[in-house]
């Protein structure tokens, strides 16, 4: 059967009533279009498949060796020094998932900073904790996100300085039935308040802890949470976003240092007047760096929204700096990363790659906004370009979820483990799957594909149809003759070698339980 026949059979056997589907498949070695249905060029809502555009743009701008720093410094006269945090756009500072790989926890990063201060002879801070974010604009959440999204962990805000994906994690531990359960939070304190109680319940009683978030912060910008319900056994983490990442970081740092015996006599100040003067007098004490590739893995494997928004604003920062430099003859000091700049950066990158941008609207970086638009054809072309033509293609492919193994694909397409690397996407009325299908031996033909569902149909039915289309592509690849020597693109071979050398753990999981 032809590929078109196989896909037609897959669609017929797994219908998706009330959903429009767009499908495109390209040859990974030469970019030729292998299949496109009538909707392939149509502008669709991509959900989290927007992260494919965002992360590709970031990798192209900053490169595979980039690191994202957050700096701790002192500033001011001896004896009255402020402690200064300079945020430079790292969305993964204090990220529990990345730290867990080394047996560490979010608060450990502040332990490191406390040790660095003591090593520098700082046992007390006479001045304030000053948080400087001069890289991103002041819009922490996208204006098109729904109010419900803004109250959920997956709608966490983004700034140039961030901690624990800008969420507070709650854990509940029952004591004696009838008494209040113990409530533990990460961080223990700083930039938030909570009220209420959770009851400890017996084995035959209802188990159901509830964590709520008030829509508005306190006057000082502290997030407000409410707990209730009851627990029979330990439960958590239950997570809710903060309101102001800058305040959250500064207050959490201040509380952490005090808890570790370093007194802070001043207050927390955010982007004060005279920031330029502060920056000119900095004496660095510590510098935390997160590799960009680690962030990309969290974005594309685990579909981490807040980090995707960080990448989008980093893209916007680079674009605004480049435009500012060109317009002002070399001065781009006032540039700020924004979602608008992120869209322009993505469109610029895609055009340079020869990809049609007529359907592209990058309203945000994660795909949570319903203003985003992209076609299946453009996504498939982007995937083919990154595999075949981009100098960092192997890192891009490796950032995706591996079927049957990791992230949002760990329970899907298990029979194609080692052959499918892709990005999922789901918001209300939208389901998507785009990525790569490799030959069984990794040396034969390879396909890049995109399947986008829009409508009010069943999300589970859409996922079944997506998986059926991927299986159809895999079966078709299996039936193709092995390519003649020299016919597999060298860049594609390099990607395959890189994937084969990865130590992929089935323990990698998405954040669905947060």
C-alpha positions in Angstrom: 0.0 0.0 0.0 1.0 3.6 -0.5 1.5 5.8 2.5 -1.7 7.7 1.6 -3.6 4.4 1.6 -2.2 3.4 4.9 -3.0 6.7 6.5 -6.5 6.7 5.0 -7.1 3.3 6.6 -5.8 4.5 9.9 -8.1 7.5 9.9 -11.1 5.3 8.9 -10.5 2.8 11.6 -10.1 5.5 14.3 -12.6 8.2 13.5 -12.7 11.5 15.4 -16.2 12.9 15.2 -16.5 16.7 15.6 -12.8 17.2 15.0 -11.0 18.6 12.0 -7.6 16.9 11.4 -4.6 18.2 9.5 -1.8 15.8 8.6 1.6 16.3 6.9 4.5 13.9 6.5 7.9 14.8 4.9 11.0 12.8 4.1 13.6 13.4 6.7 16.5 13.0 4.3 15.5 15.3 1.5 12.5 17.3 2.7 10.1 16.0 0.0 6.4 16.0 0.9 5.4 12.3 1.4 1.8 13.1 2.4 -0.5 16.0 3.0 -4.3 16.0 3.5 -6.6 18.8 2.5 -6.1 20.6 5.9 -2.3 20.3 6.0 -1.7 24.0 5.0 -4.5 25.4 7.2 -3.8 27.6 10.2 -4.7 25.4 13.3 -4.4 25.8 17.1 -1.3 23.8 17.9 -1.6 23.5 21.7 1.8 22.4 23.1 3.1 21.7 19.6 3.9 25.5 19.7 6.8 24.5 21.9 8.5 22.9 18.8 8.7 26.4 17.2 9.7 28.1 20.4 12.5 25.7 21.3 13.9 25.5 17.8 14.1 29.3 17.6 15.9 29.4 21.0 18.4 26.7 20.0 19.1 28.5 16.7 19.7 31.8 18.5 21.7 30.8 21.5 23.3 27.4 20.5 23.6 24.1 22.2 26.4 25.2 24.6 24.4 28.1 26.0 23.8 28.4 29.8 21.2 30.5 31.5 22.7 32.3 34.6 21.3 33.8 37.8 23.8 35.9 39.7 24.2 36.6 43.4 26.3 39.7 44.3 26.8 42.4 46.9 26.6 46.1 46.1 27.1 49.3 48.2 29.5 50.6 50.8 31.2 48.2 53.2 29.1 47.7 56.3 25.8 48.7 54.5 25.8 46.4 51.5 22.8 45.2 49.7 22.5 41.6 48.5 21.6 41.7 44.8 20.1 39.0 42.7 20.4 39.6 38.9 18.0 37.5 36.9 19.0 36.8 33.3 16.1 34.7 32.2 16.8 31.2 33.6 13.3 29.6 34.1 14.8 26.4 35.7 16.5 27.9 38.8 15.5 25.6 41.7 13.6 23.2 39.4 12.7 20.0 41.3 12.9 17.7 38.3 16.3 18.7 37.2 17.7 18.8 40.7 16.3 15.3 41.5 18.7 13.8 38.9 21.5 14.6 41.3 19.6 13.7 44.5 19.0 17.4 45.3 15.9 19.5 46.1 14.9 23.1 45.3 16.0 24.7 48.5 19.5 23.2 48.1 20.3 26.0 45.6 19.8 28.5 48.4 22.0 26.4 50.7 24.7 26.8 48.0 24.3 30.5 48.1 24.4 30.7 51.9 27.7 28.7 51.8 29.1 31.1 49.1 28.2 34.1 51.2 30.0 32.6 54.3 33.0 31.8 52.1 33.0 35.5 51.1 32.9 36.5 54.7 29.3 37.7 54.7 27.6 36.5 57.9 24.9 39.2 57.8 23.3 41.5 55.2 23.1 45.1 56.5 21.1 46.3 53.6 18.3 45.0 51.5 17.7 42.0 49.2 17.5 43.6 45.8 16.0 41.7 42.9 17.0 43.0 39.5 15.2 41.8 36.4 16.3 43.9 33.4 15.9 41.3 30.7 12.1 40.6 30.6 9.1 42.9 30.5 6.6 43.2 33.3 3.9 40.9 31.9 4.2 37.8 34.0 1.2 35.9 32.5 -0.1 36.1 28.9 -3.1 38.4 28.5 -5.0 35.8 26.5 -4.8 33.0 29.1 -8.0 32.2 30.8 -8.5 33.1 34.5 -8.7 29.4 35.2 -5.3 28.8 33.7 -3.7 31.5 35.8 -4.8 29.6 39.0 -3.2 26.3 37.9 0.4 25.2 38.1 0.6 24.9 34.3 -0.2 28.6 34.0 2.6 29.7 36.3 4.0 33.2 35.5 7.4 33.9 34.0 10.0 36.6 34.8 13.8 37.1 34.4 14.3 35.6 37.8 12.4 32.4 38.8 12.3 29.6 41.5 10.7 26.2 41.6 8.8 26.9 38.3 7.2 29.8 40.2 5.0 27.4 42.2 4.5 26.6 45.9 4.3 22.9 46.5 2.0 21.7 49.4 2.4 18.3 51.2 -0.1 16.9 53.7 0.8 14.4 56.4 -2.0 13.0 58.6 -1.6 12.8 62.4 -4.2 11.4 64.7 -7.7 11.0 63.2 -9.8 14.0 64.1 -6.8 16.3 64.5 -5.3 18.6 61.9 -2.8 17.2 59.4 0.7 18.6 59.1 1.2 20.9 56.2 4.6 21.3 54.6 5.4 23.6 51.8 8.3 24.1 49.4 9.6 26.6 49.9 8.9 26.7 53.7 8.2 30.4 53.6 8.7 33.5 51.5 6.4 35.5 49.2 3.2 33.6 50.0 0.7 33.0 52.8 -1.8 30.2 53.4 -4.8 29.7 55.6 -7.2 26.8 56.5 -6.7 23.3 57.8 -6.7 19.8 56.5 -8.1 17.1 58.7 -6.5 13.8 59.6 -9.0 11.0 58.8 -9.4 7.3 59.6 -9.1 4.5 57.1 -12.8 4.4 56.4 -13.2 8.1 56.0 -13.0 10.2 52.8 -9.6 11.2 51.5 -9.5 14.5 49.7 -7.2 17.3 50.4 -8.0 20.6 48.5 -5.6 23.4 47.7 -7.1 26.6 46.4 -5.5 29.9 45.3 -7.0 33.4 45.7 -7.2 35.3 42.4 -5.5 38.4 43.8 -2.2 38.6 45.8 -1.7 40.6 49.0 -0.8 44.3 48.7 2.9 43.3 48.8 2.5 40.9 45.9 2.4 37.7 48.1 0.3 34.9 46.7 -2.6 33.7 48.9 -3.6 30.0 49.2 -6.4 28.1 51.1 -6.3 24.5 52.2 -9.2 22.3 53.3 -10.5 18.7 53.2 -8.9 15.7 54.8 -6.2 13.0 54.3 -6.0 9.4 55.3 -2.4 9.1 54.2 0.4 11.3 53.0 -0.4 13.4 49.9 1.5 15.8 47.7 2.8 17.7 46.0 -0.2 19.8 45.3 1.1 22.9 43.5 -0.2 26.4 42.8 1.5 29.3 41.0 2.7 32.5 42.6 1.6 35.9 41.4 4.9 37.9 41.2 8.0 35.8 40.5 10.4 38.6 41.5 8.8 39.1 44.9 8.6 35.3 45.4 12.3 34.8 44.6 13.4 37.7 46.8 11.3 36.8 49.8 12.2 33.1 49.6 15.9 33.9 49.4 15.6 36.3 52.4 13.8 33.7 54.5 16.2 30.9 53.4 19.3 32.9 54.4 17.8 33.8 57.8 16.9 30.1 58.4 20.6 29.3 57.7 21.9 31.8 60.2 22.6 34.8 57.9 20.7 37.7 59.2 19.1 40.1 56.7 18.4 43.5 58.3 16.7 45.1 55.3 13.7 44.5 53.1 13.1 43.0 49.6 13.2 45.6 46.8 12.3 44.9 43.2 14.0 46.6 40.2 14.6 49.8 42.2 15.4 53.2 40.7 19.1 53.4 40.1 19.4 49.8 38.9 22.1 50.8 36.4 24.2 52.2 39.3 23.6 49.0 41.3 24.8 46.9 38.4 27.9 49.0 38.0 29.0 48.3 41.6 28.3 44.6 41.8 30.8 42.2 43.4 29.7 38.7 42.4 29.4 36.1 45.1 27.8 33.2 43.3 26.6 32.3 39.8 24.1 29.6 39.1 23.9 28.3 35.6 21.4 26.0 33.9 22.3 24.5 30.5 19.8 25.5 27.8 19.6 21.8 26.7 18.3 20.9 30.2 15.5 23.5 29.8 14.7 22.3 26.3 14.3 18.8 27.7 11.8 19.9 30.3 9.9 21.9 27.7 9.7 19.3 25.0 9.7 16.0 27.0 7.6 17.1 29.9 5.8 19.9 28.2 6.7 22.4 30.9 4.7 25.6 30.0 6.4 28.2 32.3 9.9 27.2 30.9 8.6 27.5 27.3 7.4 31.0 28.1 10.9 31.7 29.4 12.4 30.6 26.1 9.9 32.7 24.1 10.9 35.8 26.0 14.6 34.9 25.6 13.9 34.8 21.9 12.2 38.1 22.1 15.2 39.6 24.1 17.6 38.5 21.4 15.4 39.9 18.6 14.8 43.2 20.4 18.5 43.6 21.1 19.4 42.9 17.5 16.8 45.4 16.2 17.8 48.0 18.8 21.4 47.6 17.9 20.6 48.1 14.2 18.3 51.0 14.8 20.4 52.9 17.2 23.9 52.3 15.9 24.9 49.9 18.7 22.8 50.8 21.7 20.3 48.1 22.7 20.5 48.5 26.5 16.8 49.1 26.9 15.7 45.9 25.2 13.3 43.6 27.1 12.1 40.1 26.3 8.5 40.0 25.4 5.9 37.7 23.8 5.7 40.1 20.8 9.4 39.9 20.3 9.3 36.1 20.7 6.8 35.9 17.8 9.0 38.1 15.6 12.1 36.1 16.4 10.3 32.8 15.6 9.0 34.2 12.2 12.5 35.5 11.4 14.1 32.1 12.1 11.4 30.1 10.2 11.8 32.4 7.1 15.5 32.0 7.1 15.0 28.2 7.2 12.7 28.4 4.1 9.5 27.5 6.0 6.2 29.1 5.1 5.2 31.5 7.8 1.8 32.5 6.4 0.0 30.5 9.1 2.3 31.3 12.0 1.1 33.2 15.0 3.3 32.7 18.1 1.1 34.4 20.7 3.0 32.7 23.5 5.7 30.1 23.8 3.9 27.1 25.3 0.7 26.8 23.3 -1.6 27.6 26.2 -3.0 30.7 24.3 -5.8 30.2 22.0 -4.4 32.9 19.8 -1.6 30.6 18.5 -1.8 29.4 14.9 0.4 27.1 12.8 -0.1 24.5 10.1 0.7 20.8 10.1 2.7 21.4 6.9 4.9 24.1 8.5 5.5 22.0 11.6 6.5 19.0 9.5 8.8 21.2 7.4 10.4 22.6 10.6 11.0 19.1 12.0 12.6 18.1 8.8 14.8 21.2 8.7 16.0 20.6 12.3 16.8 17.0 11.6 18.5 17.5 8.3 19.9 21.0 8.0 20.4 22.4 11.5 23.8 22.3 13.2 22.2 21.4 16.5 19.6 19.0 15.1 20.6 16.0 17.3 20.0 18.0 20.5 16.6 19.2 19.2 15.4 15.6 18.4 16.8 14.4 21.8 14.8 17.0 23.6 11.5 15.4 22.6 9.6 12.6 24.4 10.6 9.1 23.5 7.6 6.8 22.7 7.1 4.2 25.5 9.9 5.7 27.6 9.7 9.3 28.7 7.6 12.3 29.4 4.2 12.8 27.8 4.8 9.7 25.5 5.9 7.2 28.1 2.5 5.3 27.9 2.0 5.7 24.2 3.2 3.8 21.1 5.2 1.4 23.3 5.6 -1.0 20.4 7.6 1.7 18.6 10.0 2.4 21.5 13.2 3.7 20.2 11.7 4.7 16.8 9.4 7.6 17.6 10.4 10.9 19.2 7.6 13.5 19.3 5.8 16.3 21.1 2.3 16.0 22.3 -0.2 18.8 22.8 -3.6 19.2 24.5 -5.8 22.1 25.4 -9.6 22.2 25.4 -10.8 21.2 21.9 -7.2 20.7 20.6 -5.0 17.7 20.4 -1.7 17.4 18.6 1.3 15.1 18.0 4.3 16.0 15.8 7.7 14.4 15.6 9.8 11.8 13.9 9.5 8.1 13.0 12.8 6.3 12.3 13.3 3.0 10.6 13.8 -0.1 12.8 17.5 -0.2 12.4 17.8 3.5 12.5 19.7 3.6 9.1 16.8 3.5 6.7 14.4 6.2 5.7 13.0 8.6 8.4 9.8 10.7 8.3 8.9 13.9 10.1 5.2 14.2 10.7 2.5 16.5 12.2 -1.0 15.6 13.2 -3.2 18.4 14.5 -6.8 18.0 15.7 -9.1 21.0 16.2 -12.7 20.8 17.3 -14.9 19.6 20.1 -14.3 15.9 19.6 -12.9 13.5 22.1 -9.3 14.1 23.1 -8.8 10.3 23.7 -10.2 9.6 20.2 -7.8 12.2 18.7 -4.9 10.5 20.4 -5.9 7.1 19.1 -6.1 8.5 15.6 -2.7 10.2 16.0 -1.1 6.9 17.2 -2.7 5.1 14.3 -1.3 7.5 11.8 2.2 7.2 13.3 1.9 3.4 13.1 0.9 3.7 9.5 4.0 5.8 8.8 6.1 3.3 10.6 4.6 0.4 8.7 5.2 2.2 5.4 8.8 2.9 6.3 9.3 -0.8 7.1 8.2 -1.6 3.6 10.7 0.7 1.9 13.9 -0.6 0.5 17.1 0.3 2.3 18.6 3.4 0.9 21.7 3.1 -1.3 25.0 3.9 0.3 25.4 7.6 0.7 21.7 8.3 0.3 21.1 8.9 4.0 21.9 12.5 4.8 25.1 12.7 7.0 23.3 15.1 9.4 20.5 12.5 9.8 23.1 9.8 10.5 24.7 12.1 13.1 21.3 12.5 14.8 20.7 8.8 14.8 24.1 8.1 16.4 23.4 10.7 19.1 20.0 9.1 19.9 21.5 5.7 20.0 24.1 6.9 22.5 21.6 8.4 24.9 20.8 6.8 28.3 17.1 7.1 28.2 15.4 6.3 31.5 11.8 5.2 31.8 11.8 7.1 35.1 11.4 10.5 33.4 7.8 11.6 34.0 5.7 14.7 33.1 4.3 17.0 35.7 0.7 15.8 35.4 0.5 15.3 39.2 1.6 18.8 40.2 
